[in-house]
Amino acid sequence: MNKIHLFFPAITFLFTITIVRAETWTLPPPDIDIFGQIRTMHASSSETLLDIARQYDIGQIEILLANPNVDRWLPEDNATVILPSRYIIPQAERKGLVLNLPEMRIYYFPEPKKGEKPTVITHPVGIGRMDWVTPLGISRIIEKKKDPTWIPPKSIQMDRIANGEQPYPSIVPPGPTNPLGRHAMRLSIGSGSYLIHGTIKPFGVGMRVSAGCVRMYPEDIEALFDKVPVGTQVQVVNQPIKLGWLLDSLFIELHPALEEDESKYTNYQQIVINAINEFLLLESSKRNISIDFKIDQKILKRAIIEKSGIPVLISRSQTQLHTQNFSH
């Protein structure tokens, strides 16, 4: 699209969705790469996994990967649902906005005010379809618009016609039928043709549904809109394999590769092993590696099979084992 001129109790859904606002987390120091917390809730038979995803600020694919044994449309009453709200920070500068495409999640690192601790905020997003790729690279927010007018580009109009759909009007005014929702932020990349914006189809957040723009839940873009100043840096990365340290513990977070990259990931296991070896050779990793550090191969293989999008501890050392035994 372009051109604009905690455990929580189960909640029964009737006609509206009660939104649990995304949390602001204290940004960990540079040698720690993980923040957040995995939680669970109990579903009601009157809600779907997609309802729960929006309620807890989780994307659609995210909640399905984390709960492969829960029926998407008809979860059993009181079924336990995992809320995958723990994250490894992508390998990118912790500045401005960082969007990881395979994860379909955006991270915001606001500039801390004097005397305040640095923080990080994260939200799920919808991204471009395989034939409408959201471009990689570094750009900036160059414009912000509330209640935007949308001029549908010719490429989208032709796509709708080819699919037997009615084309959009040449100009879509602000209002409930505007696909941009109520807030839009223009990126400098692609001659300004890409936006981070709201949506009138929130169930598409966390999926590949857009024509290259970045869609957010209406409540998320509204919360982010006033926080993100014009000029903010935006980094778009492609990292289905994320690794990170929590002191001397190594975690891995795995996501399915983008469809257009599947041919590069035919031997996903070997690519993961290569990524781990490269990560361990980084200068920043050397201080975290103990003498008896080793990878738990059984846990790693299971993580590779599941690709749950949840950080998994894959390292073992005597220090870690002693700590775990002591805690029991």
C-alpha positions as a printed Julia matrix, in Angstrom:
328×3 Matrix{Float64}:
   0.0     0.0     0.0
   1.15    3.53   -0.51
   0.38    7.2    -0.46
  -1.59    8.92    2.23
  -3.03   12.62    1.12
   1.44  -12.42   34.59
  -1.11  -15.37   34.55
  -4.36  -13.89   33.51
  -7.84  -15.27   34.22
  -9.92  -16.56   31.35
 -12.24  -13.92   29.96
 -15.51  -14.84   28.31
 -16.07  -13.02   25.02
 -19.56  -11.87   24.17
 -19.56   -9.24   21.45
 -16.32   -7.4    22.18
 -12.74   -8.34   22.89
 -11.12   -7.12   26.09
  -7.63   -5.97   25.17
  -4.67   -6.55   27.46
  -2.26   -3.73   26.62
   1.27   -4.66   25.64
   3.75   -4.19   28.42
   6.78   -1.97   28.48
   9.8    -3.99   29.58
  13.06   -2.77   31.03
  15.68   -3.2    28.31
  18.29   -5.73   29.47
  21.98   -4.77   29.38
  23.9    -5.41   26.13
  25.16   -8.84   27.29
  21.62  -10.14   27.92
  19.39  -10.77   24.9
  16.12  -11.99   26.42
  13.15  -10.23   27.97
   9.52  -11.02   28.73
   7.78  -13.98   30.32
   5.95  -17.07   29.1
   2.5   -17.23   30.64
  -0.63  -19.33   30.3
  -4.35  -18.75   30.46
  -7.4   -21.0    30.26
  -9.59  -20.68   27.21
 -13.35  -20.49   27.18
 -15.26  -22.51   24.61
 -16.85  -19.25   23.46
 -13.54  -17.82   22.16
 -11.09  -18.8    19.45
  -7.29  -18.79   19.57
  -7.43  -15.74   17.31
  -9.55  -13.88   19.9
  -7.01  -14.78   22.57
  -4.12  -13.69   20.36
  -5.51  -10.19   19.96
  -6.49   -9.98   23.61
  -2.88  -10.61   24.68
  -1.16   -8.73   21.83
   0.07  -11.86   20.05
   0.09  -12.5    16.29
  -2.03  -15.19   14.63
   0.84  -17.44   13.49
   2.61  -16.89   16.83
  -0.23  -18.29   18.91
  -0.76  -21.24   16.55
   2.92  -22.24   16.67
   2.94  -22.01   20.46
  -0.25  -24.09   20.8
  -0.19  -26.79   18.08
  -2.51  -29.06   20.06
  -5.23  -26.48   20.72
  -8.02  -26.2    18.15
  -7.8   -22.81   16.46
 -11.56  -22.29   16.17
 -13.04  -24.44   18.93
 -10.63  -24.78   21.87
 -11.91  -27.03   24.61
 -13.43  -25.25   27.57
 -10.69  -24.51   30.12
  -7.95  -25.6    27.68
  -4.5   -24.32   28.68
  -3.19  -21.8    26.16
   0.47  -20.77   26.14
   1.03  -17.03   25.72
   4.42  -16.77   23.94
   5.42  -13.41   25.38
   9.15  -14.01   25.92
  11.52  -12.87   23.22
  15.13  -12.9    22.08
  16.04   -9.45   20.79
  16.94   -9.63   17.08
  20.58   -9.15   16.12
  20.29   -5.47   15.25
  21.08   -2.1    16.72
  18.85   -1.55   19.76
  17.57    1.72   18.43
  14.28    2.98   17.05
  12.09    0.3    15.47
  13.32   -3.18   14.55
  11.03   -5.41   12.46
  11.88   -9.11   12.11
   9.91  -10.43    9.14
   9.8   -14.22    9.87
   8.79  -13.46   13.43
   6.19  -10.93   12.25
   6.98   -8.77   15.25
   8.25   -5.23   15.71
  10.38   -3.95   18.59
  10.58   -0.34   19.7
  13.55    0.99   21.65
  12.52    4.51   22.74
  15.2     7.05   23.57
  15.25    7.1    27.41
  14.67   10.37   29.17
  17.28   11.62   31.59
  17.3     9.49   34.73
  15.08    6.78   33.24
  16.07    3.2    32.45
  16.03    2.13   28.78
  12.91    0.19   27.81
  11.65   -2.0    24.97
   8.12   -2.38   23.62
   7.04   -5.08   21.18
   3.95   -5.75   19.08
   2.88   -8.33   16.46
   2.53   -7.14   12.87
   1.21   -8.28    9.53
   3.7    -8.13    6.65
   3.8    -8.32    2.86
   2.72  -11.46    1.02
   5.27  -13.5    -0.89
   4.57  -11.48   -4.05
   4.47   -8.16   -2.18
   7.6    -8.39   -0.04
   8.21   -5.94    2.79
  11.74   -4.71    1.88
  14.76   -5.29    4.1
  17.1    -2.5     5.15
  17.34    0.63    7.24
  14.93    3.5     6.74
  13.24    6.18    8.81
   9.79    7.45    9.69
   9.34   10.47    7.44
   5.65   11.27    8.03
   2.87   10.48   10.48
  -0.8    10.86    9.68
  -3.89   10.39   11.81
  -7.11    9.51    9.98
  -5.26    9.17    6.67
  -6.73    9.32    3.19
  -5.6     6.41    1.01
  -4.92    6.51   -2.71
  -4.77    2.85   -3.81
  -1.77    2.22   -6.1
  -2.38    0.8    -9.54
  -0.66   -2.49   -8.61
  -3.23   -3.21   -5.9
  -6.15   -2.26   -8.14
  -4.89   -4.59  -10.88
  -4.4    -7.39   -8.35
  -8.01   -7.07   -7.16
  -9.32   -7.1   -10.71
  -7.2   -10.18  -11.53
  -8.72  -11.93   -8.49
 -12.26  -11.06   -9.57
 -12.66   -8.44   -6.84
 -14.12   -4.96   -7.14
 -11.32   -2.37   -7.29
 -11.12    0.21   -4.54
 -12.36    3.75   -5.18
  -9.6     5.98   -6.59
  -9.52    7.82   -3.24
 -10.53    6.21    0.06
 -11.35    8.86    2.68
 -10.82    8.43    6.43
 -13.39    6.2     8.05
 -14.39    2.62    8.85
 -13.74    1.36    5.29
 -10.2     2.75    5.02
  -7.72   -0.2     5.02
  -5.08    1.97    6.73
  -7.17    2.3     9.87
  -6.82    5.51   11.85
  -3.02    5.85   12.04
  -0.23    5.62    9.49
   3.54    6.22    9.59
   5.4     6.51    6.29
   8.84    4.93    5.77
  11.57    6.5     3.68
  12.34    3.18    1.97
  10.82    2.51   -1.47
  10.42    6.23   -2.23
   8.0     6.53    0.66
   5.57    3.9    -0.64
   5.62    1.72    2.51
   3.69    2.42    5.69
   3.32    1.14    9.21
  -0.42    1.47    9.78
  -3.53    0.2    11.5
  -6.11   -2.05    9.89
  -9.82   -2.71    9.63
  -9.04   -6.45    9.46
  -7.27   -7.13   12.78
  -7.32  -10.93   12.37
  -4.68  -10.48    9.65
  -2.11   -9.19   12.15
   0.64  -11.75   12.59
   0.18  -13.1     9.06
   1.44  -12.37    5.54
  -1.53  -10.45    4.22
  -0.45   -6.99    3.09
   0.87   -5.52   -0.15
   4.21   -4.84    1.54
   3.1    -2.48    4.27
   3.28   -3.31    7.98
  -0.1    -3.76    9.66
  -0.72   -3.44   13.39
  -3.68   -3.98   15.67
  -5.58   -0.67   15.89
  -4.91   -0.39   19.62
  -1.16   -1.04   19.08
  -0.6     1.56   16.38
  -2.63    4.05   18.44
  -0.39    3.45   21.47
   2.79    3.6    19.38
   1.82    6.54   17.18
   2.45    9.29   19.74
   5.61    7.63   21.11
   7.48    7.34   17.79
   8.79   10.68   16.52
   9.33   11.54   12.87
  12.94   10.66   12.02
  12.94    7.42   14.02
  15.2     4.75   12.52
  13.47    1.59   11.23
  15.47   -1.61   10.66
  13.79   -4.47    8.75
  15.61   -7.8     9.19
  15.08  -11.42    8.18
  16.05  -13.64   11.13
  14.11  -16.91   11.47
  16.93  -18.14   13.73
  17.56  -16.02   16.83
  20.14  -16.78   19.5
  20.71  -14.98   22.76
  22.34  -15.12   26.16
  20.85  -14.96   29.62
  24.06  -14.77   31.64
  25.85  -18.08   30.8
  22.72  -19.75   29.39
  22.26  -19.92   25.62
  18.73  -19.74   24.21
  17.46  -20.27   20.69
  14.2   -18.99   19.19
  13.17  -20.56   15.89
  10.54  -19.49   13.37
   9.6   -20.97    9.98
  11.49  -19.27    7.16
   9.62  -16.97    4.8
   8.08  -18.88    1.89
  10.4   -17.28   -0.66
  13.41  -18.42    1.41
  12.35  -22.05    1.86
  14.77  -23.29   -0.8
  17.64  -21.81    1.24
  16.45  -23.65    4.37
  15.96  -27.16    2.98
  18.53  -28.37    5.52
  17.2   -26.28    8.37
  19.04  -28.31   11.01
  22.46  -27.73    9.47
  21.74  -24.03    9.03
  20.8   -23.81   12.72
  24.03  -25.6    13.73
  26.05  -23.2    11.54
  24.25  -20.23   13.1
  25.05  -21.48   16.61
  28.73  -21.96   15.78
  28.95  -18.49   14.26
  27.18  -16.98   17.26
  29.54  -18.67   19.7
  32.54  -17.27   17.82
  31.35  -13.7    18.27
  33.51  -11.6    20.56
  30.39  -10.7    22.55
  29.73  -14.41   23.27
  33.15  -15.34   24.61
  32.59  -13.95   28.1
  29.42  -16.07   28.47
  31.0   -19.42   27.58
  32.1   -21.45   30.6
  34.82  -24.13   30.43
  32.27  -26.94   30.6
  29.75  -25.28   28.24
  27.95  -27.68   25.89
  24.85  -27.81   23.71
  22.04  -30.18   24.7
  21.59  -31.91   21.33
  18.3   -33.58   22.26
  16.65  -30.31   23.23
  18.09  -28.56   20.17
  16.7   -31.2    17.78
  13.27  -30.89   19.35
  13.39  -27.09   19.06
  14.28  -27.42   15.37
  11.33  -29.73   14.75
   8.82  -27.58   16.63
   9.91  -24.08   15.53
   7.56  -22.82   18.22
   8.76  -19.22   18.23
   9.46  -19.56   21.97
  13.01  -19.12   23.37
  14.4   -22.54   24.36
  17.39  -23.13   26.65
  19.83  -25.29   24.66
  23.05  -25.07   26.7
  24.22  -27.13   29.64
  27.05  -26.58   32.1
  27.82  -27.66   35.64
  27.02  -24.15   36.84
  23.57  -24.28   35.28
  22.89  -27.82   36.52
  23.94  -26.88   40.06
  21.63  -23.86   39.98
  18.71  -25.96   38.72
  19.24  -28.71   41.29
  19.51  -26.15   44.06
  16.27  -24.5    42.97
  14.45  -27.83   43.23
